[in-house]
Structures are given as C-alpha cells and as structure tokens.
Amino acid sequence: MARRSKQPVQVWVELKSDDPEALSTLDVARSCLDAGQALESVRRLRLFELTGKLPGAEDLEERLRRSTQFLNPHKERCTVREGVTDPTPIGDDEWVVLVIERGGDRRGAAERWWHHETGQRIEVREGVAWALRFKTGGEGGARGLAELKDRAHGLLVNPHFQDGIVAHGDLPLPMWSGTARAAEPRGESA
C-alpha cells in the first residue's frame, strides 16, 4: 500500500546483539570524562531519513530488508517512523545525540539502489543516533559528551567535520529537510 504524502520517513536501525562501539563509548565516557560519570547505558543506532514517493510502513520495511544499503536483517532490527506520533526505539528516559557528517549525510548508493528496484527517485540521508541514559543530570551529561572540545570534554561529535543535535527522547521529523536543522542554532546543536 502506497503512502499518499511525500513526508519524510525515519528508519532507525540497531544491532540485535551487544554493540562493541557503544560498549567502548560507555567505558571511555565513564572512565575518562566528568560528563560520563552518571552514564548508565549507551546505544548506537543508525538513523535514515527517506524522502519521496514511498510505500506504507510494512512494505517499506520489507523492501529495506532486501538491501544491504540499509540493514542486515540477520544482525539488525529496524523501526519505521512515518509521522511524529509514531514511536521510535528511544526511551522516555534517554537523551539522543544525533551526529551528522557535514556534507556527507546523503547516501547516493542507497538512492541508486531504490531507483533501480522501484523506478522511483528518493532522497536518503543518514546520521548516527547515540541514545544515552543517565542516573542524574541527563541534559548536562548529554551536552557534555556531545561535542569534542579536548581530551577531557566531549566524545561523540568532532566539530571539524560533524554537526550534532542533542534532544530528549524523540528527534524531530523531518530532521534534514529544512525546518528541524534550520531551527537548531549551531551553538546549541552539540
């Protein structure tokens, strides 16, 4: 069943097993950074935003599972979010740091695969979402872990080539097309 709207759709992809990169990040944050002292857990998810003529959530998820451009269904699970009322895999008690490679968030290979499979042109963007759970001080901890400033401050966003957005719970939809990114002042984003 096709969707009527050309509104963007978010696809959240996460490993089914323990993520070595998230475990390493948790260990480094706790042992080396003041902002990481109250950190309880870290999860790493890839966040895709697809814009264009797309099928409904079930058909979309099935199509994504057939392409290594998006996920490996044997190792990863995905959550499709069609609108702001749809749930994400982010808990109410988690903070999110979305890391976007400046100028490198478009996924041309995924766009070409989609066009080859469907004949439709879509836009695909990708970022990394770090889901952080703290014992106390969530906002300060998330912001303190976000932008790398020196050896003792920051971890997740390298300001030389990445942008970051810190949010509590769900990220806005859409993330990339205009309003959400433009609304984040650069000094606030990470």
C-alpha positions in Angstrom: 0.0 0.0 0.0 1.4 3.4 -1.0 1.6 6.4 1.2 -0.2 9.5 -0.1 2.2 12.0 1.4 5.7 12.7 0.4 6.6 13.5 4.0 9.9 12.1 5.1 10.1 8.7 6.9 12.6 7.9 9.6 14.2 4.4 9.7 16.0 3.6 12.9 18.5 0.6 12.6 20.1 -1.1 15.7 22.2 -4.2 16.2 20.3 -7.1 17.7 23.3 -8.1 19.8 25.6 -6.0 22.0 27.2 -3.2 20.0 31.0 -3.2 20.6 31.2 0.5 19.6 28.5 1.5 22.1 30.2 -0.6 24.9 33.5 1.1 24.2 31.9 4.5 24.2 30.3 3.8 27.6 33.6 2.6 29.0 35.6 5.6 27.8 32.9 8.1 28.9 32.7 6.6 32.4 36.5 6.3 32.9 37.8 9.4 31.2 35.1 12.2 31.2 33.4 14.0 34.0 30.2 14.2 31.9 30.2 10.4 31.7 30.3 9.6 35.4 26.4 9.4 35.7 26.1 7.5 32.4 24.2 4.2 32.8 23.9 3.0 29.2 24.8 3.9 25.6 23.1 2.6 22.5 24.2 3.4 18.9 21.6 3.5 16.1 21.8 4.5 12.5 19.1 6.9 11.5 18.0 7.2 7.9 15.5 9.7 6.6 13.9 8.8 3.3 12.0 11.5 1.3 10.0 10.8 -1.8 7.2 8.6 -3.0 7.4 5.7 -0.6 5.2 2.7 0.2 3.5 2.2 3.6 5.5 1.1 6.7 5.1 -2.7 6.2 6.1 -2.6 2.5 8.9 -0.2 3.2 10.4 -2.3 5.9 10.2 -5.4 3.7 11.9 -3.5 0.9 14.6 -2.2 3.2 15.4 -5.7 4.4 16.2 -6.8 0.9 19.0 -4.2 0.6 22.4 -4.1 2.3 22.3 -0.4 1.8 20.1 0.0 4.8 20.4 -3.0 7.1 21.3 -6.6 7.5 18.1 -8.3 8.8 20.1 -11.2 10.3 22.1 -8.8 12.6 19.9 -5.7 12.8 16.4 -4.6 13.5 14.6 -1.5 12.3 11.8 0.7 13.3 10.0 2.7 10.7 8.5 6.1 11.8 6.1 7.6 9.3 4.9 10.5 11.4 5.6 12.4 14.6 3.1 10.3 16.6 4.8 7.0 15.6 7.1 5.6 18.2 10.8 5.4 18.0 13.2 3.0 19.7 14.3 5.8 22.0 13.1 5.5 25.6 11.4 8.3 27.5 14.4 8.4 29.9 17.1 8.6 27.1 18.9 11.6 25.6 19.8 11.5 22.0 22.9 12.9 20.3 22.4 12.8 16.6 25.8 13.0 14.7 25.7 14.1 11.1 28.7 14.2 8.9 28.8 17.7 7.4 28.2 17.4 3.7 28.4 13.6 3.8 24.9 12.7 5.0 23.4 11.9 1.6 23.5 8.2 0.7 23.9 8.1 -3.1 24.3 4.3 -3.3 21.1 3.7 -1.4 19.3 6.2 -3.6 20.5 4.4 -6.8 19.5 1.0 -5.3 16.0 2.3 -4.6 15.7 3.8 -8.1 16.9 0.5 -9.7 14.4 -1.5 -7.6 11.3 0.7 -7.9 11.9 3.2 -10.7 11.2 6.0 -8.2 13.7 8.6 -7.1 14.0 9.3 -3.4 16.5 11.2 -1.2 18.3 9.2 1.6 20.1 10.8 4.4 21.9 9.1 7.3 23.2 10.0 10.7 24.3 8.2 13.9 22.0 8.5 16.9 23.6 7.9 20.3 20.9 7.0 22.9 22.2 7.9 26.4 20.7 7.0 29.8 21.9 8.8 32.9 21.4 8.2 36.6 21.2 12.0 37.1 21.9 15.2 35.1 20.8 13.9 31.7 20.9 17.2 29.8 24.2 18.3 31.2 25.7 14.9 30.6 24.4 14.6 27.1 25.7 18.0 26.1 29.0 17.3 27.9 29.5 14.1 26.0 28.4 15.6 22.6 30.9 18.0 21.2 34.6 17.1 21.4 36.5 20.1 22.9 39.6 18.5 24.3 40.8 15.2 26.0 38.6 15.8 29.0 35.5 17.3 27.3 33.3 15.7 24.7 33.3 12.4 22.8 30.6 11.9 20.2 30.8 14.9 17.7 34.0 16.0 16.1 33.3 19.7 15.3 35.8 19.8 12.5 33.6 17.7 10.2 30.4 16.8 12.0 27.3 18.6 13.4 25.4 17.3 16.4 21.9 17.7 17.7 21.1 17.0 21.4 17.4 16.1 22.2 15.5 14.4 24.9 13.5 11.5 23.6 12.4 11.6 20.0 14.1 13.6 17.3 12.0 15.9 15.1 10.5 14.6 11.9 11.8 15.7 9.4 15.4 16.0 10.5 17.1 17.1 7.3 14.6 18.8 5.1 14.6 22.4 6.2 12.8 23.2 9.5 14.4 20.9 12.0 18.0 21.5 11.0 17.5 25.2 10.4 15.8 25.6 13.8 18.9 24.3 15.6 21.4 27.1 16.2 24.9 25.9 15.7 26.0 26.7 19.2 23.0 24.8 20.7 23.3 21.7 18.5 26.1 20.0 20.3 
